Each structure stands twice: as structure tokens, then as C-alpha cells.
Amino acid sequence: MAAVLLDNITKHYGKKNQQAPLILKGINAQIDDGEFIVVVGPSGCGKSTLLRVIAGLEMPTSGNIVIGHKTVTALEPSQRDIAMVFQNYALYPHMTVKQNMAYGIKLAKMPTHEIERRITQTAKMLDIDGILDKKPKQLSGGQRQRVAMGRAIVRQPRLFLFDEPLSNLDAKLRTSTRLEIRRRHHEIGITSLYVTHDQTEAMTLADRIIVMNKGKIEQFATPYDIYHQPASTFVASFMGSPAMNLLNVQIFNQKVCCDNTIFEDIIIPTSIQNSGKSKWILGIRPEHLTIVPYGTKHAWQIDSTMVETLGAEQLIYAKIDTQPIIIRTANQSHLKDFSRQNNQLFLQLDQTKLHWFDAESLLSVAS
């Protein structure tokens, strides 16, 4: 196993004397020995490029990569002691499962008895010991994914790299395989970097999450902190389904105003009162809003536009004046007709769950 240091990594494509757009913009991260790190972000944010740079499949334009106290920036992929699991499995179709798993360690001239021991041990761990003589075309998608993982595990590398390995699986299989990956990581404990665009994978797999946006790290923190203490409006809106509600508000006479609605009960943090600024972004998760009866003190009036019923819960789509808002609530039968016509509702929020963001920088402001 090994710790990983990413020191000011930049990457652009094109000739050095040309003004090529930066794909990675000064990436800095310290990954501890044995951590499972998930890199998440929208398409085009640079997450797969970052993984390829760490793997040695791309050279950084500048910066250094250290794996296990060894600088590997200029080394070939084969010299970095890493194993990579790809989105498309990358199995040799003419080889059996056993041959696929043995291929890499045979090239390393490992003794035959050690090859057999590692394959037997890994196959049992991944529950693929009964398909060692089959070829990839005879396997399901989940089995192929486990074989690809097994091929990486038998190498016993210092670092695992996963490039969206579950994106080709259906939803049910993706869930079970995700749990399998997490379980196996606990067993073998090898430092891992896992790239995905799926926030559910990120939240359930990671010890810590790197949220990327436009080639830079927006936040690097635990899943809990990413969700409950987002560093920016981007993180707040990207992590969470449905996303955090973000309202453009103004502060006048120590009161918070959202268009023509005045939130008289909201306590304004001292740092914001003393900032001299009037425009802010107020964030709150949909589950921290509550529908209350007419006449309830400190309730806001909203106009609901649609209700989605999702089994045990409902999502209420509404507006505060012109600004959209989503409320997540337990399934309530009296709300069932709101999808057919506009209805007025009354809303309260959890004061302890508010998030304040600077309207210019879009960064979180400490309450």
C-alpha cells in the first residue's frame, strides 16, 4: 500500500508554445495510505484525465506525483506499481478467466506456484472460483467486472485506479457490485482512486471525496462534510438528489428578502451582518423544509406546481415568488392532487440547516 501526493498538477493539450486550454488546473491532494478516494464531477471536468495522469497514460504539463514516497511523474505506467480497472473491463476475449487473471503477473515472471496461489485466493474472495475456465463472452456483466477486479488484485499493487467501472451495469447490478467493491477494499486495504460521475457511488464508497469542476478541486472532504458543509454552490447543487435549494436573497433592515417575500424569522449570522454586502445565496436541503398548516407562526407561503410520489416520500415542486424550490417530505395522501393544479402551501425551515454563500464568489460563508 502507499500514500499518494498530487503536487500542483496541471495538464493541457497542444504544443507548449500555444495557448491550449487547461484541463487540470493546479491539482493538490494528499491521499493517505489505504484510503478509498472517489473523484466525482460532471462530464468534462477533468476527472478521467487526472486518473490517466496518475496512471502514467498521460504526462502532466507541470507538477509532481508521488506514490509511496517515490516520485513517479516521469515513470512509465509499468514502473508505478499500480493496477487499473477500466469501464469496458478490457478482458482478452480469447483467454479464460484464469488466463486473464494470470496474464499480468506471468509477464512479471512470477513463479508458477505463487501465480496459482494468488489466483485461487482472489477467485474465492470474489466468488469467481467456479468460472475460471470460462471465457469473457460466457460471463454476465457483473462477472466480467469481478474478473477485471480480480486481475488487478492478483498483482497486489500499491495503488488501485478505477475508471467508472460500473457504468456499463444495470441499476440493480451496479448497487450489488458497489457494495462488493467496498467490502473487498476493507479486506485488502489497498489505496484506491475511483472515478465516477455518479454521486451515489461517491457517497457510499468513499472515505473522502474529491469534487471536481472545470479542471479544479472544488472540495476534498468526507462524504458527510461534502453533503452537510458544501464549500461552494457548485458542490451544494451537484451533491444531493434532489439538489440543495439555492435562493437569491437580499438583506434589508436585518431581514432576509426573497423577491417580495420577507423571511422575518431567519437569524442572520454576525459575519454576514457585518460584511457590508446585501446580496447573498441562501441554501437549504429539500429534506430540511417542512409543510405546515395554515396559520403556523413564521411559515412562508409558496405556490406548489407539481408533486412526485416516490413510494415512501414525495417531492413537492414549488416557487417562492419566482424562485423554484423543492421540498422532500414523507408520503402524505392529502398532497396527492397537487400535481393537477396549483395549490398554496405553507412552509417552515430548520434554522440549524441553513447555508450561506457569497453571491459573487459562490463560496460558502461560515455562519
N, C-alpha and C positions, 0 to 999 in steps of 0.2 A: 504494500500500500504506500501511498505518497500524498503529501500536501502539494497543492498547486498554487503558483503565484503568477498572475497576469499583470504585467507591469507596463501600463500606458500603451496598450496595443492599438495601433491604427492600421487601416487597410483601405487602399483604393486601387482600382483597376486602371490600366493605361500606363503610358510612359511617364517616367519621373518628371520630365520637363513639361508635361501637360497638366492642366488643371482638371484632373479627374475627380469626380465626387467621392467623398469619403464614405465607405461602407461601415467601417468601425471607427469610432471617434474617442480615442483615449480610454480604452477599457482597462480598469484596475479592479482586481479582485483577489482576495486571499481565501483559498479553499482548504479547509482542514483535512487532515488525514482521516479517511474513512467516511467523509461526508457524502450525502447524496444531494447534489445540487441540480435543480431544474432551471433551465433557461427558457423563458417564455416571452412571447411578444407577437405582434401581428405579422403577417407576411411582409417580407421586405425589410424587416427591422435589423437584420444582420446576425440573427442567432445561429443560423446554419453556417454562415461564413466564419463566425467565431469558433464553432466546433471544428471546422476544417483547418483553421489556422492552428488550433491546439494539436490536432492530429498530425500536422505537417503536410497536409494535402494542399494547403495554400501557405505562402510565405507572407508574414506581416510586412507592411510598409515600414513600420518602426515599432519599437517596444521589445520586451523580452518575455519569454515563457520559461518558467522554472517548474520542473516536476521532481519532487523528492530531493530538493536541494541541488539539482543538476540543471543547468541552463541548456534547454533543448531547442532554442529558437532556430538554429541553423542545421539541426539534425534531420535526417531522413525519417519518414514515419516508422520504418522498421527498427530504428535506433532509439525510439522513445519509450519502448516498453508499454504500449497502450493496446487496447483492443476495442474495436468499433462495431456496433450493431446498427445496421442500416435499415431504412424504411422498407426497402424491397427484399430484405433478407440476404440477398447476394449469395445464395447457395449454388453449388455446382450441380446442375441437373443430372449429369451422368454418374455422379457418385452417390453412394449410400449415405445415410445419416452418419454412420460411424466414420466413413471415409472423409466426409465433410468436416467432422469434428477433429479428426486427426491431421488434416492437411497442414495446417499452420505449424503444429509442433513437430511434425515429421521434417518439414523444411529446416527447422532449428536443430535437426539431428539429435533429437531426444531419444534415449534408449527405449526399445520396444516395450519392455515391461512397465516403464513409467508412463508411456502413452496409454497402454491398456488400463493401468490403474486410474489415471485421470479421467478417461472416457467413462469407465464403469462407475466411478464415484459421481461424476457430473450428471450422467444419464439417469441415475437413481434420484439424484437431487431434483431434477427437472421432470421426473416421471416420463422419460422418453426411452427407458431401457428396453421397452418392448417393440420399438420401431427402428432399432439400429440398422437393420438390414434393408429397410425401405428407402426408396429414392424420393426426392422432394415432391415430384408430381403426384405421389400417392398419399401425401400428407394434407391435413387441413391447414388453414392459415395460422391457427394457434399453435399447431405442432411445428410448423416451419419457423415461427417466431422463437419457440423454445429451443429448436435446434441451432438457430443463429446465436441465441444467448449462450447455449452450451459450447459452441465453437469458440466463443470469446472467453468463457470461464475456464476452459481447459488450459488456456495459455497462462493463467494466473498472472495477469499483467499488474502493473502498479496503478493503472487508471483505465476505467471503462468510459467510453463515449457512446451515447445513444442518440441517433438522429431520427426523431419522430418514428420510433419503431412500431407504434400501434396504429398508425393512421390508415393502414390497409385492412384493419379488422372491423367487424361489425360491432355495434354498441355493446352488446352483451359480452362478447369475447374480449373486447377492449377492457371492460371492467375486471373480468376474472384474471386477465393477463397482467393488468396493472397491479393487482394485489399480489400476484405471483412474483413480479419483479421486486416489489417492496419486501416481500418475505425472504427472497433469496439474497437481497442485499444485506439484510440483518444476519444471515447465515455466513456470508463470505466477507462482508465488511470492506470491500474494495472501493476506494474513492471513485465516485461516478458523476459524470455530467450528462444530463438528459435534456435534449432539446425538444420542445413541443409548442404548438400554438393553442393547445387545449388547457384551459385554466383548471379544469377538474383534475387532470393528471398532475398539474403543477402542485395544487393544494394538497393532494392526497399522497404524493410520492416524496416530496422534498423535505429535507432537513432545513434547507434555506432555498429561496427563490431569487433568481436574477430576472427582473423585469426589464426588457429592452424596448427602446423606442427610437427609431430613426438613427440607429448605429451607436447609441449610448445607453448606459445603465441608468434607468430611472430610479430603481430601488433594489437593494440587495439585503434581504431580511428573511426572517422566519415566515411561514405561511400565516401565522396568527397576526404578526405585525403588518404584513402586506395587506391583509384584509381589514384589520381594525385601526391601523395607523398608516394609511397610504401617504406617500411622500409628495404626491402631486395629483392633479386632476386626472392625468392620464392613467396612473395606477388605480385610482379610485374608480374610474369608468371601465377599465379593462378587466380588473379582477373582481368578479362578482357577477352572478346571473340571477335576476336582472342587475344591471349596473347600479352603482350609487346614484341617487338623485343629486344633481348639481344645480343649484338655483342661483341666478344672478340677483344679488341683493344690494341695497344701499342702506347706509346708516344715517338717520336724521334724528336729532334731538334724543340720542341714546335709544332709539328704536330701530328695529330691523324692518325694512320695507321690501316687499317683492312685488314689483309693479305697483298696483293700487292696494295691495293687501299689507296691513301692518301687523307684524308679529310682536305684540306687546309683551309677551311672556318670555321671550328669548333673552337669556343672560349673555351680554356681550363681554368677551374676555378683556381684561385690562390692557393687554398688549395691542389689541385691535382698537380699543377706545383711544389709546394714546398715540396711535400711528399717524393720525392726521389724514388718513385716507377714508373715503366714503364708499367706494365700490369694492365688493368682496364676492366670493363664491361660497355659498353655504352648502355643505354636503351632508346627506343622511341616507343610510341604507334603507331599502324598502321595508325590511322587517322591523325597523325601529319606528315605524309610523303605525298609529292605531286609529281605527274608525270608532267614533264615539257618538252617543245620542245627541240630538239637537238640544241646545241649551247648556251643554257641558262647558264649564269655565275654561277659558284660554284655548278654545278649539277654533281651527280655521275652517272656513267654508271652501269646498272645492267642487268642481264640476266633473263627475265621472263620465267617461266616454265609452269604456268597454271593460268587461270583466272576463278574464280567462280562468276557467276552473281546471285545476291540475290535481285532481284526486283530493288529497287531504288539505290542500291550500288553494288560495285564489290570488291572482294578480289583478289589482284594480288599476286601470289606466285613467289618469285624471289630469286636470290642469288647475294650477293656481294662477288666476288671471290668464296670461298667455303662455305660461311656462309649464311644460309637461312634467308629470310626477308619477311614480309607480309605487303602490302600496302592496306589500305581501302580507296576507292575513290568513288565518285558518278558514276553512271552507264554511261559509255561512249561507244558509238557504235563502235568507231574505235578500241577498245580493244577486240572486240568480237572474233577475230581469234587467239588470243594469246594462247588459250587453245590447239591449234592444233600444234603449232610449237614454237621453242624457238625464242624469239624476244628481241632485245636490247631496253631498256628504259632508260630515264634519270630522275633522282630523286633529289628533294630538301627536306630538313627537316626544321622544325620550331625550331630555335635555343633556343627559350624560353621553349621548352618542353623536353629538354634532361635530362636524369637521369644518374648519375654516381654511380657505385657500386665497392667496393673493390673486386678485383679478388680472394683474399684469404678468407676473412670473408663473402663475398657475401652480406654485409650490405651497405645500402645507404650512400653516402658521400655528405655532404652539398656542394652545388655549391657555 
